[in-house]
C-alpha cells in the first residue's frame, strides 16, 4: 500500500467517526464537514428521507431528539479507490434511548439497529467528503 493510500484510508476512517459523532450529539452543523454541499443522503431503509444534505439535516433534527441517548458505532470499512473518488461500505450499529440517564435494561422505548452505510466519497480541497450516503438497515429491534 502506498503512503497516500494509507493517509486516505485514515482520513476516510476519521470522516466516518465525525459522522457518528455528529449524529449522536445532534451537532447538525458538523455534517458540513462530512458531506459535500450537493450530497444526496438516503435514509429510506430506516424509515427516513432521501434528499439533499439540508433536507437530511432537517429530518435528523426533527426525528432524533425523541431519543436523546444515541450511540452509533461505524467500522469495518471496505474502501475501493477510483482516482479521486472512493466507494466506501462500512458496517454500523446504533442504539437510540429515550434518555441519556441510566435506565433499567427493561425500560421500554429502546431501539437498536444495524446494517451498512454505502458512501460515494470524493477528494475535495478540504479533504475527503461524502457525496452520497445510502443507509442499508439490515435489522432493528425495539423494546
Secondary structure, DSSP 8 states (H G I E B T S, - for coil): --HHHHHHHHHHHHHHHHHHHHHHHT-GGGGGGTEEEEEEEE-GGGT--EEEHHHHHHHHHHHGGG--EEEEEEEEEEEEEETTEEEEEEEEEEEEES-SS---TT-TT-EEEEEEEEEEEEEETTEEEEEEEEEEEEEEEE-
